[in-house]
């Protein structure tokens, strides 16, 4: 794939990331407004699966580009990678933990009361008691491994813990690929996903969201496999696209398969009869200024929108008698405008964390220069 097409296709991923964040926001507004009759849009879980696919693709894509300079066989590469990813996620998240903890009792009451008024069941469990373990689990980003803590705050942060688990596993997965190949990686991910989600094992029943990596590894693996094909140009891309769709079918969910197929179309549809031109047009739309803004805002919008939506939905449900469509429209406008406006300021915090991560990663991953005493230097030069 030539560089021009490659750049255009990858820029469209910004638009996809922005749309996934907007999808999550719309789905939660549907839930809190009692608007259950919108297909797909009301289910933000599929958007999170799309985020995972994007994460797997981009992590692998950037690794492939840096492979000669930053090989995974060097511990310095691991140090640099972990530091960069940690500071990409943690600063904004830690900031938003403050209101999430301080006002959690209010948000829980507003959410439960508002949902009861619009005849909706709650989508999160009763919160675990706030103690030192609760705080440490969230600060360490390991709470997604615990059935007790993985959805114990009002923030939709379970996917952040999942993302961090993927980062921790990613170097090992790439070493596995280097040793056994991409087909073996697909087989391993499929087996882990199928066993972990099996009703016989019953492991998934303990989690309201698939926050442990083993319950969601399939979506990361599809993105990784596609990125390897994309960068290396391995044969016919259609075979790898087909493999990704077959892997998605293991979930048994048509909507997940559809999400994967759409991502494949955006990335790989060049030259396909009756599909390439339309994909090119869509890529242009996904690569514009609005899409770039939505992509830059996606992380903060994802984290903050429930902090805005829940009190808004509660006020609408308790003070006005409105049909679901009107409730949804008002809550959607207020939440979206507020979240995206706030994202402009919060993006600076994200940038600050990214820059710190890059600086620390560079310093800690560089070899330490040995200090040679001046007398020794003079003797060396004399020789």
C-alpha positions, 0 to 999 in steps of 0.5 A, a space after each residue: 500500500 503506497 504512503 499516500 493511501 496509507 496516510 489517508 486510511 490512518 487519518 480516517 481512524 481519527 474519525 472512527 475514534 471520535 464516532 465511537 466516543 459519540 456513540 458511547 455518549 448517545 447510548 448512555 443518553 438513550 439509557 437515561 432518557 428511557 429511549 430503548 427503541 433505537 437499534 444499535 445506537 442504544 448499545 454503547 458496548 459495541 463502540 467500546 469493542 471498536 475502541 479495543 480494535 482500534 487500540 490493537 491496530 494502532 499499538 501494532 502499527 506503531 510498533 511495526 514502524 519502530 521495530 528496527 529502532 525499538 525492538 521488543 527484545 530490548 528491555 529499554 523498549 518495554 520501559 519506554 512503552 509502559 511509561 508512555 502509555 501510563 502517562 497517556 491514560 493516568 493524568 486526566 483519569 486521576 483528576 476525574 477520580 476526585 469528583 467521582 469519589 467526592 460526589 459518588 453518593 449524589 450521583 448514585 442517588 440521581 442515577 437510580 432515581 432517574 432511571 426508575 422514573 423512566 422505567 429503566 434498570 440500572 446498568 451498574 452494581 451497588 458500589 463497593 464501600 470506599 476504603 483504602 483497597 477501593 482507592 488503591 485498586 483504582 489508582 493502580 488501574 487494576 480494578 478491572 480484574 475485580 468483580 467487586 470493584 470493576 464498576 464501582 464508580 460512576 465513571 465508565 472507567 472499566 475500559 481504562 483498566 482493560 486498556 492498561 491490561 492490554 498494554 501490559 500484555 502487548 509486548 508479550 503478545 508481540 514476542 509470541 507473534 515473532 516466534 509463532 506468527 499471526 495465525 498462531 496469535 489468532 488461535 491463541 486469542 480465540 481460545 482465551 476468549 472462548 474459554 473465558 466467556 464460556 458458560 461452563 467456566 462461568 468466569 464472565 458471570 462475575 463481571 457486569 462489563 468484560 473488564 478482564 483482558 481475557 474476556 475482551 482479547 478477541 477485539 484487540 487481536 483482530 486489530 493487531 492482526 490487521 495492523 500486521 497485514 497493513 504494514 507488512 503487506 502480507 499477500 491478499 488483505 481480503 484473506 486477513 479481513 475475512 479472518 478478522 470477521 471470522 474471529 468476530 463471529 466467535 462472539 455470536 453477536 451480529 452487531 459486533 461482526 458488523 462493527 468489525 466489517 465496517 472497520 475493515 471496509 474503511 481500512 482495506 476497501 481500496 480497489 474492491 469493486 463497488 466498494 473502494 470509491 465509497 470507502 474513499 469518500 467516507 475516509 475523506 469525511 473521517 479525516 476532516 477538521 471536525 473528525 480531528 476535533 472529535 478524535 482529540 476530544 474522544 478520551 475526555 468526552 468518554 470519561 466526563 459525559 456521565 458526570 454531566 448526563 446523570 444530573 441533567 437526566 435526573 432533573 429532566 425526569 423529576 421536573 418535566 413530564 416529557 416523552 422519551 424523544 424529547 427527553 433524549 433530545 434535551 439531555 443529548 444537546 446539553 451533555 454533548 455541548 458541555 462535554 465537548 466544550 470541556 474537552 477543549 480544556 481537558 485536552 491540555 491535561 492529556 497533552 501535558 501527560 503525553 509530553 511527560 511520558 515521552 520525556 521520561 521514556 526517553 530519559 529512562 530508556 537511554 543507555 547510561 554513559 560511563 563517566 571516565 575520570 579526567 586523568 583517565 581521559 588524558 591518558 587515553 588521548 595521549 595513547 
